[in-house]
Every structure is written in C-alpha cells, then in structure tokens.
C-alpha cells in the first residue's frame, strides 16, 4: 500500500496542479460516469449509421462544451460532418493520342457523377516511380486537396489493382485523382468516367485548445467512439440472449480518456502547442472517420498523435502498464516513458507485432504520412475474452487502473505539449 502511495505521489509531482485538482480529473468515479453513459444500452452499441451513434456523438459534444473547449475549426457544434461515398462505376472511356486505351490501366477517384479530364484540364501530373512504396505514395494523392493525374510506373503493375481497395475511402470532395499505369503519359489524352454514388453521412466529434506560443504545431489525442451495435447472433451463428454489443472497452474506454484529458488540459491552460481532442466515427467499418480527419490536416504541422484504444483491462504486464504500437518507428514512446521515470507506470513496445496493430487503428493514416502517430492500449490481443462480444460491458473493466493510465498519458505527454520535446518522424519509406 505504501509503495502504491509513493508511486502516485511521484506522478503528481510531475504536474503543476495540486494533488486534489489532479485527482479531480483522473479518478475511477469520473471514469465510471463517462463509461456508464457511452457503454449503456441506451446507446445501442454505437453502430455506425444508427441513432445510437448519433446519441453518443451528442453526449461527447456536450462534454466538450461543458468543459468550455473550443470547437475544432471547421466543425459545427463540435461535429466534423462528412459523407462517405459508395461509388459504382457505370462507364470509363480512355483515349491516348486519339486512340482507345486499355481501361484496366486507369483508376479514377472522384465524387462527381461525370468527370471528363484531358491534357488541357489543368490537372497536376505526378509520378510514382519504380522504387517508390506504391501504396504509401498513392494514399497521399487519394483525397488530396488538388486535382492529380498520377502516372504509375509499370513496375507496379501487379499492385495497381489494389488501388480499388481505396475506393471505399472516398469522401465528398471538389477534387479528383486519376491513376494511369504507363511508362509515360501521352501528350494528348482524354479520360471520361461516369459513376453513381450512395452518400452516407458521418461525424467525428472534435474540440480544440489553441497553443499559447506554438499555435501552428498540433498534438492530437484521439479514440473511436463507434462499436458493433445490435446483433442477434455471434460470429459463430449462435443466438444471443444479450444482443447489444456495448463496447465498453472497445472503445468507450479510449473515448472516456479523450474526454478526461480534454477537461484536464483545459483546466491546466498552459499548452504551448495546440491540442486537438477527437472521437472518430466508423473505425469498426473501415477507419473512415480517422481517414477523413487526417486528410484535413497538414501532416507536417502535427507533432504527435496519441490514439487510445482499449485501456479498460490490465495489460499482459499487469496494472500500471500499457503498450504503444509501432514503438520503434519514432521516439514518441521513449519520450513518454522518460517522463514517467519513478512513477511506477511503464509503457512497453507492442508485444503483438504479428497482428500489425500499428496499421489497424486510427493512428495509421497520419503515421503513413510521417507523423509520430501511435496507439496506446492494454488489450491482450492473444487472449482478450470480451473483445467484439456482447460481454464487453463496464462491469468487466478495471476503472481504477483506467484512471491511472489516463493520468499517466497526461503526464507523459507534458514535455511534448510544452514544446520541450519533439518526437522523431515516422520513416514513410519503411511503411507498407
């Protein structure tokens, strides 16, 4: 008991607020309050495109409002609303130097029903060279804030068709991108694509604290607030007596952390760098919320992203610990751990690297652009009994340990927020 007390004191000495104020923002009662609402049956499992997730978004927005945070720029009442497009290609016609060309070598990303582009349209021409990481470079142009014709070296012929996977990550935009698999683009070309679209509305929830001395440098705290909703059967086809997948750990736990961190840093009010707090939608169905959000930012301005997912159960090392995905890809983890020296809390490298968790959560889009964007988690991915099950309820969580984890995230990020430390960038050449 004395050892635990001393560890807590060590943590508190690292911040400027008195102990009582710190405990006010990081305690099991506050965790239970927020978790109890987000993971309640009233939210109906927060499935994307349902009234339940809209209700959850309204709750998160109200939490930001009551903490007197500013809405993230470009949002309305903290909601970053956008439309997910489901395109269906009706026709594609391609001509090079007046002659028909193989349409299999052209892939069009657009939100326009009819798109006609030729060599006089003013589209920027860029190239993906033979030695480039094809998908990493291609992602930079899909959804970019400019019109592009991307000429892809034929060395990537086997991978070219994989671009169609990104078709499901299209959003309403005034810009279009055309990929052409060719050694070079002819002087005269014409490409006409006709699509039909299904448009589905979505919203991230985001708040903002402007930086005091470095307002154009951003630190992001994020989590996803959607889950699986209501199901009558499990994945094995068994009829369920409890049909609501509450998602208390996945990821009401991370969303709870973001809300608590937002309240804390707003009260502290001494951040040199600007802070963004965002709850992403549609992670479970493709990571669309994080993808859209990331495309609205200049990645070079983002100093760090701490994405928080499933921190409600103890890690494989027990309590007072968590792991960071992609630990070795930047110096973020090292900085966070150094700031917890003597606290009794430890951040470890991801022990489940074979599961590619670094690429499976909402940090991935910005990480692929070089941002030190990592996910913090405690989930035992080789043996987490309630993962994606109806049993993922608040009663299975260790709320005291959650409070300590959230407090440790706040303290460990302090030198990054103050501008003292800047994590190294992710090497995009090493990403897939």
N, C-alpha and C positions, 0 to 999 in steps of 0.2 A: 504494500500500500504506500509506504514512504517513497519507494522508487518511482511509482507511478506519479505521485505528487510532485516530486522533484522534476520529472520529465515535463509535466505540464507547466511548471514554473519556468523552466528553461525556454519553452516555446513562447510563453507570454512575454518574457523579457526581450524578445526579438522585435516586438512591435511597439508603437508609440502610445496606443490606448491603454488605460489602466485595466487591471485584470477583470474587474466587474464588467466593463464595456466589452472586452473581448469575449467573455463568456456569454454575454447577451446575444451576440451574433452567432456563436458556434456552440450550440448545446443540443442535447437529444430532444428536448421539448420542441424546439423550433424545427428540427428535422421532422419530427412526428407530425407537426402541424401541416407542413407543406406536403410531405409524403402522403399524409392521410387524405388530402384533397385530390392530389394528382392521381393516386392509385386507388381511388374509391370506385365503387361500382357505378356511381353517378357519371363518371367519365367514360364508361362503356368500353374500356380498353384503349381509348385514344387512337382508334384506327384511322388512317389517312382517308380523307374524303367522307367523313361521317360527322354527325352533330357532336359526338363525344370529343373529337379533337378540337372542334371549334370552341367548345366549352373550356377545354384545357388551355387553349390559347388566350381566351378572355381572362382566365384566372392568372396566368403568368403576366399578362399585360398589366393587370390590376396590382400585382405585387411590385412590378417596376414603378408603377405610378405612385403607389403609396410610399415607396422609398424615395420618391422625388427625383428619380433618374430622368434624364432627357431621353426622348425617343431617338432611336438611331436615325441619322439623317436619311431622308428619303422614305421613311415609314409613315404610316398614318395610324395614330394611336398605338404605336409600338409594333404594328403588323407590317411586315415586309411581304406584300402580296404579289403573287405572280401566277402565271398559267403554265402548267405542264402540257406540252403538245404531244399528241399521239399521231404521227404522220402516216399517211398511206399514199405511196407513190402511184399516181394514175398514169403518167406518161413521162418519158425522158427522151429528148431528141438532141443529138450531138453532131456538130459538123466541124471538121478541121479543114481549112483551106477549101471550103465549098463542097467537101465530100463527107458522106456519113461516116461516123466513127463508132467504135465499139462502146456501147453504153455501160458495159461491165467495168470499164476503166474510169468511170465518173460517178462520184457520190456527192449529192447535194444536201446541204443543211440550210434550211430556210423556214421561216414561218409565214411565207407568202404563198397564197394559193397558186399563183402563176409567177414564175421567175424566168425572165429572159436576160441572159448575160452574154455579151460579146466583147471583142477586143477594144471596143470604144466605150465600154460601160464605166470605166474608171476604177475597176476593182484592183486592189493591190496584189501583185504577183509575188509569191514567196515560194521557197523550195524546201523540201525535206530530202536531205542528201542521203547517199547510200550508208554512210557511217552513223547517221543520227538514230537515236532511240525513237522509233517510229511513233508509237502510241503516245509517248510523253510529249513529243513536239506537236503531234496532231491535236491533242487536247487543248493546247494553247490557242489554236485557231477556231475550234468549235465554240461558238457562242462568244467570240471576241467582239469588242466594240468597234468593228470595222468590217468592211467587205473584202473578202480574200478569194483569190484563186490560188490554191496550193498545189504546186507541181511535185508529185511524189516520184522519186527515183524508182525505176523498175526493179531495183534490188529488193524492194519491199513488196513485190508482187504477191507473195504468199500471205502477207499480213494485211494487205489492202482491204480485203473484205471484212476484216474485223472492225473497221470503222462503223459498220452498220449498227454495232452494239451501242454506239453513242447516239443513235437516232432517238433512243428513249430518253435522252437527257437534253431534249430541245425545249427551249422556253420562248415565249413571245418576244420577238426582237425585230428591230428595223434592219438588222444586218444579216447577211448571208455568207456562207463559206462553201466553196466548191473545191473538191479534191479531184485531181486528174493524175492518173497513173501513166506517166510518159517520160521519156528521156528529156523531152523539152516541149514547151507549149508552142504550137504553130502561131505564125504572125496573125492569122485570121481564124477566129473560132466563134462558134455560136452554141450556146447551151440553153435549152428550154426545159424546165421541169414544172410539172403540174402535180400538186398534192391536194389531198383533202385532210383536214385535221379535226381531231377531237381535242377540245380545250378543257382542262381540269384545273380549277382554282386551288391554290395552296397559299399558306402563310407561315413564314418564320416569325418569331417574336424577338425583338431586339431593342436593347437600351444602350446608353452611351454616357460616359463621363469624360468630357474634354480634358486633354492633358494641360498641365499648368505651364510647362516650359517646352515640351516637345509634342505639340498637338497633332503633328502630321506623322507621328510614329504610333503604331497601334499594338496593343496586347489584347488578345481575344480569349474569353472564357466561354466555352460552349458545351452543349449537350443536345441530344434529340429528345423531343417530348412525345413523339408518336409511339405506338406499340401495335399489337396484333388485333385488338378489338374483340369481337364476339365470335366464337366458333362452337359448332355443335359437336364436332368430332376432333380428336387429336390427329397427329400426323400418321399414326398407325391405323386410323379408321375407327378407333374406339369411341363410343358415345360418351360424352362428357356430362357429368352431373353439375359441374361448375363451368359455365360457358364463357365467362368473362375473363379475358387474359389481362389482368390489371397492370402488369409491367412495373411493379414496384421497384425492382432492381434495374430493369431494362426498359426505359432509362429515366423513370421518375427520380431515381437516386441522383443521376447526373444533373437533371434539371433542378432538383432541390438545391444541389451545390451551387449552381449558377445563380439562383435567386439569392441564396445566403451570401455569396461572395459579392454580389452587386450591392446588397444592403451594407455590407461591411465597408467596402471601398468608398461608397458614397459618404458614409459617416467619417471615414478617415480623411478623405478630401485632400490628399497631398500627392496625388499621382502626377509625375512629370509627363509620362506618356499617356495617350488617350486609351481608355478602356472600353471594350465592346463586350456586352453580355448578350448571348444569343441562344435561343432554344430553336433547334432545327426541326422542321417537319419532314415526313416522308423518308426517314432513314431506312426503315424496315422494308420499303418497297423499291429501294434503289439509290438512296442518298441524295435525293433531288433537292432538298432544302439546302444542304451544305454546298452542293454544286452551284446552285443559283447564287447563293450568298457570296461565294468565293469569286464568282465572275464579276461581281460589282465592285471589287476592291482592286487596288494596285498592289500586287503581291510584295513589291519591294518596300512598301510602307509598313508591312506587317512584321513586327519584330519577333512575335511569338504567338502561338495558339496552343492553349491548354484545353483540350477536349476531354470531357469527363464522362465516362460510361461504366455503369455497373460497379458502384463502390459500396453496395449495401451489405455484402458478405465479406468475411475476412479472407485475405489472400492466402496463398499456399505457405507463406511465412508466418501466418497468424495475424493478430491485430497490430495496429500501429505500423502498417506497411501497405504499399501499393506498388504496382509496376507501371512502367512507361513504355509504350510501343515504339519501335524504331529508336531505342535509346542511343544506339551508336551512330545514328545518322546526323546528329547535331550535338551541340554542347548543352542543350536545354536541360536534360536530365542531370548532368553533372552540376550545373548551377543550382538547380532546385535542391539537390541533395546537400551540397555545400552549405546552403542557407539553413539546413536543418541539423547541422552538427551539434551534438549534445542534447538534442531534443527527445531522443528515444524513438523517433519516427524515421523510417527508411523508405526511399524509392529504389526499386530494383529494375534492371532491364527485363523486358518481356520474356518470360520463360516458355512461351508458346509460339515460338517463331515459325514453326512448321504450319501454323494456321494463318499466317500472313495477316495478322490483326492490324498491322500498320496501314494496310490498304483497304481494310474492311470497315472503317469507321469514318466519321465526318471530318477527321483531320486530313484525309487523303488528298482531296482536291488541292488544297493550298500547299501541302507537302510536295506534291508533284511540280509545283511552281517554285520550289526552293525555300518556302517558308519553314522555319523550325516549328512544325505543327505536329503535335503528338497527342496520343490518347492516354489518359491516366485511368487505371482500372484495378480492381481486386479480384475480378471474376476468375474462378478456377475453370478455365475453358476445357480442361480434360475431365472435369467432374463437378459441374455446377447443376445440382439436381432440379432446380426450378427454372432453368433457362428456357425461354419460349414455351412455358407451360402455364396453365391456369393457376398453378400453385405459387406463382411469383407474386406474392402478396406482402403487405407491410409486416405481417407477423413473422416473416422469415428473415427480416433484416436486423442487423446489429446497429441500432440507432446511435448508441454512444460512440462506437467506433467510426461511424459515418461522420459524426461531428468532429472527431479528432482528425480524420482525413481532410475534411473541408478546411479546418483551421490550418492544417499543415500546408495545403495548397496555397492558401492566402499568404502565409509567412514565407514559404519558399519562393514565391514569385515576387517578393518585395523588391529585390535589387534590380529586377528587370523592369518593374513598373517605375521605379525611381530613376531609371536611366543609368545606374551604376554598371549593370551587366547587360551585354547584348549577345544572345546565343549565336553560334555559327550557323550558317545557312545549310540547308539540305542540298547535297550534290545531286542535281537532277540527272546527271549522266549515269548515276548508279541506280536509278529508279526504273521500274518496269511499267 
